[in-house]
Amino acid sequence: MKKRILLLSALALGLSTLSFAQAPTTIKKGLKITLLPKNINNPYNVIETQGGLDAAKEIGAVAKVVGPSDAGASSQVSYINTAIAQRQDALVLAANDANALLPYLNRAKQAGVKIVTMDSDTAVSGRTLFINQANSEGIGRAQVQLLGKLVGYKGDIAVLSATPNATNQNTWIKWMQEELKLPRYKDMKLVKIAYGNDDDQKSFTEMQGLIQAYPNLKGVISPTTVGISAGARYLSTSPSKGKVALTGLGTPNQMRAFVKDGTVTAFQLWNPGDVGYLATYAAASLASGMITGKQGETFMAGKLGKYTVGKDGEVVLGPPYTFDKANIDKFDF
Amino acid sequence: MNRFRSLLGGLLGWEFSLIILVGAALLIGGLLSPDFLTGSNISFLTANFSEVALMALAMTLLIIVGEIDLSVASILGLCSAVIGILFAAGVPMPLAILAAFVTGGLAGLFNGLLVTRLGLPSLAVTIGTLALYRGLAYVLLGDRAIAEFPAFYTNLGFGNVPGTLIPLPMALFAVLAILTIIVLHATPFGRSLYAIGANQIAARFAGLQVERVKLSLFVLSGLMAALASAVYTFRFASARADNASGFELSVIAAVLLGGVSIFGGRGSVVGTVAAVFLIGIINGALTILDVSNEILTIVTGLLLIGSVLVPNLLTHFRTYQQRRRIKGDSVIQ
């Protein structure tokens, strides 16, 4: 009798280890995923979350987009709490503030919600994976390289950024400054970093201010879709059109008119839809137990192919793409 | 005496209806979403309006004496900036918080002096200081965000009373609300507020020091905003100049919905507290039902209009009935 119990328990133990040893290889059906962009009225975020919804459709997940109408530090908190209360399997978010959300994200993690950040990260402890649009160093350097070409490596330049504590913009600006230290940029001088707070009107007036304050200004980099389109709108009607080169990160639909009328020669971006798409696949893989977020793990992201988890749970989408008059009409987003 | 009793009855009626509405909102929320009436969700939901609740206490007293303070949220932002900048400069946290209280008190004193010494309308004065104090916050902190506060303090903002689901800021609010109830309804000072609000000239003839009372209430309002700033700064672990912008409208909405007359002389703390909960619970329920943020703002706006309109209509209705009765009497004669 005793022997039989022992045998049975050994068998049970064996079975349970067997089931633990095999990580699931397919994404579970019917996962509940919340997509939380920085704010819901920003066209960039609409494209990004649409990519997430598309991915959810492919994998049979129930996904929804919720979010605040302003990008304040605290306005995402109640949506994180809602995701906990609604027992979502995963939360995919673009963080408005690297620190303000931490205690709430940790609470979500404890409640079993898998956290994936995209686009704008929190501190590492706040999430399991971060989907980076492109390597920050690559973006920062590529934009200076592009602007250098546009201004002939000479003259005053400025940056028109989003909010001063926007994690992604600040990292890119840091790498822009690194790139500018190279000898070939010795005649280019970064005179000002202005902040348009991702607000159309403020970005517009900041661009105006830059041009008035620095008469020798030759180029402006605006690494935010709101900033570059507001800046281009000012530039297109100002006497400085054609004299000040504006580049940065923008979407083809926002920038098409300005590229065609010669206000802007070239700008860069990744496909934001792909960011949301990849983030949703990553979140679903986590929630299905296929990956845990450790460095070196790999997962499949539908049409984008295979991705590897890097250091600190970072997954890089790919290098930025340069749009100009020749290719812009091939893109509609 | 009779009239006083009916007035009291009318007020109790309003408060009673609010409390019923709070219950109804909880019930409907629970019926519509199984995730709404959970301990952790209600706990979070109440923590989420703790700053508005704190500031609404002082605002109740101010509006009862016929004044208003529109600058409270800006004082909160300014005090938050003071805490942030001092902490970043290495000042010990208790001193930084003390400095925030001094700042809040002085900001309130300035409002009060302009109103009582120069006889300016508080509506105009505090619209001015709304801009002024927010501007000072930006001067102090610029567009920066100070984070990384010691865990002890962020836990004060984020944590619950040990062993319960009651958020610490809400426990603080409960204590202060009871104190305010006692002061307003059971002390000569409290009764003098109604006298001043009902008829300032009569109150002055009765020997009440109207100016001094008002001045002290403006200072109190500033101190409450300073307290709310500490709560906000720690709850979101982020000191920013734009913290809590726009909160003044939520505070005033709660006080007016609570049955405090915008013309002074009428209202109670219980009404304000019930209204704070009502607005918070409705917002929380709509959020968990994934109602978009725009609709949420519209609902708050409609509640505010309703809170001013309904009592007004009731008064009109009553006077109309009285007039009819008087007419009827004269016909009989």
Contacts between the chains, C-beta under 8 A, distances in Angstrom:
chain1	res1	chain2	res2	distance
A	40	B	292	7.1
A	40	B	293	6.9
A	64	B	290	6.3
A	66	B	290	5.7
A	66	B	292	7.9
A	67	B	293	7.4
A	68	B	293	5.5
A	69	B	293	4.4
A	69	B	294	6.3
A	69	B	297	7.7
A	72	B	242	6.4
A	72	B	245	7.5
A	73	B	145	6.7
A	73	B	236	5.8
A	73	B	238	4.7
A	73	B	240	5.9
A	73	B	242	8.0
A	73	B	243	7.4
A	74	B	232	7.8
A	74	B	235	7.8
A	74	B	236	4.6
A	74	B	238	7.4
A	74	B	243	7.7
A	77	B	48	7.4
A	77	B	236	7.1
A	78	B	44	7.7
A	78	B	48	5.9
A	78	B	284	7.5
A	78	B	287	5.4
A	79	B	287	7.1
A	81	B	41	7.0
A	81	B	44	4.5
A	81	B	45	7.8
A	81	B	48	7.8
A	82	B	287	5.4
A	82	B	288	5.1
A	82	B	290	7.8
A	84	B	40	7.0
A	84	B	41	7.9
A	85	B	35	4.2
A	85	B	36	7.2
A	85	B	38	6.1
A	85	B	40	7.1
A	85	B	41	4.2
A	85	B	44	7.8
A	85	B	288	5.8
A	86	B	33	7.7
A	86	B	35	4.9
A	86	B	288	6.7
A	87	B	35	6.8
A	97	B	145	6.7
A	97	B	147	7.8
A	97	B	236	7.7
A	97	B	238	5.7
A	98	B	147	7.4
A	99	B	145	7.6
A	99	B	147	3.7
A	99	B	148	6.7
A	99	B	237	5.2
A	99	B	238	5.8
A	100	B	147	7.3
A	100	B	236	4.2
A	100	B	237	5.8
A	100	B	238	4.1
A	102	B	237	6.8
A	103	B	154	6.7
A	103	B	158	4.8
A	103	B	237	6.9
A	163	B	143	6.6
A	164	B	142	7.1
A	164	B	143	3.6
A	164	B	144	5.8
A	164	B	145	7.5
A	165	B	143	7.4
A	165	B	144	6.7
A	165	B	145	4.1
A	165	B	240	7.7
A	195	B	143	5.3
A	197	B	143	7.4
